[in-house]
């Protein structure tokens, strides 16, 4: 059984860890041209010493403070929990952008308890922006309350669309084609976590990606829900395998789902 104050203790540690991880990653970003890069599954799926060092630092600190907690990270996989808590980390979400000197990357850290996300932190060190959400307590950006844009629609807002080699290209291009035909416009962040965070603070109307990993999206989904938005129930799926992710202002839910369903039907026809 967890103690009544166990979440508060972990939230304090999480805030410190995200700040430290951001500083470490920013140091590597300053010398990005000299970093060794490895391909994982393809030319666009890459990893660097920065990703590995950031994850190792956070894992070590969590393991020392909460040895019974689980951990799921992009670079070193899954460690089961005996406490009910699992930390979920993408040490650098947007590695391709990072390695090309583009500032669209972040640290994404979520905390789960008994299978549900109870907190999310997304830190964009190059912009000096820390997004923070706690289930049932709202979402903030640098300490100020944020909300999704409840007055926007697809014809006036921007929709961020994620893509990767795990899904057929048409799963992405079909959705974009239908969005454009409906009078909307898309942007490509290069970081799913940042895209979700920008939905939460009202900069974007929606985010959609046909397949994403848990470490990329759990913190961002928590942010959107706590900022008054709607998301699909990603936690109900297989957290290790990943799945589709959708986050938007609530008034856009039906329209976004209709575009996704029309794209799916085209692919299965």
N, C-alpha and C positions, 0 to 999 in steps of 0.2 A: 504494500500500500504506500502511495506517495503521501508526503506530509502536506498540510494545508498551504504552507508557504513555499513548496518546492518549485512551483512555476515562477514565482517572483525571483527566487534565487537564480534560476536559469536565465530569466530575462535579463537580469543584471549582467551575468557573464556573457550572454549573447551580444549585448550592446558593446561590450569591451572587445570581444573577438572580431566583430564586424569592422570596428574601427581599426584594429591592428591588421586585419587582413587587407583592408583597403590601402593602408600605408605601405604594406609589403608589396602589394601588386603595383601600386603607383611608382615605387622605386624601380621595379623591373620595367615598367612602361617607359620610364625616362631613358632606358638603355635598350629599347626593344630591338634595335637593329643588330645587336650582338647576341641575341638569344638563340640557342639551339632549338630547332623545331622538329617535331616528329609527326608523321601522318598516322592516324589510327585506322579508320576504315576507308578513307579516301582523301583526295587532295584538299577538300574543304573541311574535313574533320581532323583537326590538328590539336596538338598539345605542346606546351613548353615547360621549361623549368619553373616558370612563374606559377602556372596552374598547380604543379605538383608541390611546390614549396608552400603555397597558401593553404592547400588542403591538409598537408602534413601538420602545419602549425596549428590549425583549428582542431584537427583530430587529436593531437597530443594534449591540447589544453582542455578539451572536453573530456577526454579519457582520464586525465588527472583529477578533474573536479567532480566528474560524475561517472565513475567506472562501470556502473550498471546500465548506463544509457546506451542505446543503439546509435548507429551512424550510417547514413547513406550519402556517399559522395561520388562525383563524376569520375574521379581518377582512381580511387582505391576501393570502390564497391561498398558492399553492405556488411555491417556488423550488427547482429541481432541485439535486442534489448531485453533486459530482465526487470527494468523499472517501469516500463510503460512508455517511456520517452524515447523518441528517435530524432536526431538532428539530421537535417537534409541540406547539403551544401553543394552549390556550384562555385568553385573557388574563383573562376573568372568566366562569367557568362558573356559570350561574344568574343571568344578567343581569336577568331579570324580577324575581326575588327581590331582587337588589341595588337595582334602581330603585324598588322598593316598600318599601325599608328593612328587608327581612327578611334575617336573617343566614345564610341557606342559599346561600352562594356561595363560590367558591374560585378559586385559580390552579392550572391543570393543565398540567404540562410533562412530555413524554416525550422520550426520546432513542432513536432507532432506528439500527441499524448493519446494513447489507446486508439491509434489509427486515424485521428482527426488532427488537422493543422490548428494549433492554438496560437501561433505567433509567426510573423514573417518580417524579415529585415532585408531590404535591398539598398545597397550603398553604391552610389555612383561617385567615385573619388575625384574624377576629373571635373565634375560639376559641383562637388561639395554638397551633394544631396543625399540625405538618409531618409528612406521611406521605412516606416515602422507600423505594424498592425498587431493588435492583440485581439483574439476572438472575443466578441462581446463588448469591446472597449473602444472601437473605432480605429481610424488610421490617421497617420500624421506624415508630414514632410518637414524635416528639420524642426519638429516640435509643434507645427501648426496643423490644425485639423484639415483634412482633405476630403473631397467628395467627387464622385463621378459627375459628368455633365448631364444632368437629367433633362436638359432642354434641347439637346442636340438630336439630329437625325442623320441617316446615312448619306443624304445629299449635301449636307453641310459639314459633317465631321470627317475625320480621317480614320481609316481602318488599317491597323498594322497587321501584316500577313507574314507568318513565318514559313520557312521552307527548309528542307533537308533531303538527303539522299535516301531516307528510309521510306519514303512514299513516292508513288509515280508522279512525274511532273504535272500531269493533268489534274491531279487532286488539288494542286495549288493554282495553276493557270485557269482551270475551269471556274474556280471560285472568284478569282480576280476578274475574269471576263464578265461574269454575272453581276459582280459589284459595280463595275464600270457601266454596264448596260442599265443598271438601276439608278445611275446618276451619282454614284459614290466615287471615292478615290482611295487608293491604298498607298502605304509607305512600307518600307522594309527596314526594320531596325538593325538586324544582325544580332540582337540580344532579346530573346523572348521575355526574360525577367524585366528588362527595362520597358519593353512594350507594354507589359501588364501594369507596371507601376505608373506609366503615363496614362493608362486608362483610369486608374484609381484617382489620379489627381485632375482629371478632366481635360488633359491635353489631347488625348485620343478618344474616339468614340467606342472603339472595339479592338480586340485582338483575337486572331484566329490562327491556329496551326494544326494541320491534320494529324501530326504526331509530334509529341514532345516528351522529354524525360522529366521525372518528378523534381530533380534538383533545379531544373530550369524554371519551374512554374509554381511550386507550392507556395512560396512566399508571396508571389504576385497575385495568386488567386485569393489568398487571405486578405491582401490589401484591397482588392476590388470589392470583396464581400463586405469588409468593414467600412468601405467608403460608399456603401449604398448601391453597389452594382450587382449584376447577376453573373454567375459562372456555372459551367457544367460541373458535375460531381466527379472531379478527377480522382479523388481519394477512393471512390468506390471501385475503381479498376485495379489493375496490377501495377503497383508502384515501381516495381523493378523493370517491367517491360515498357511502361509509359503508355501514352494514348493521345487522343485529340484534346485540345484545350481551347476553350471559348470564354471570353470575358468581355462584358460590355455594360453600358448604362442600361437599366432595366427596360426602358421603352424600346430598345433596339433588339431585344431577345428574339421575338418572333421573326423579324426580317432577316436577321443574321442566320438563324436556324433554317429558314426557308432557302436561302442561298446555298447553304451547306448541303441540304437535302437534295436540291436540284442538281448539284454537282455530283453527289453520290449516285443518284439515279442515272445520270448520263454515263458514268463509269461502269455501271453494272448492266446497262442495257445491251 
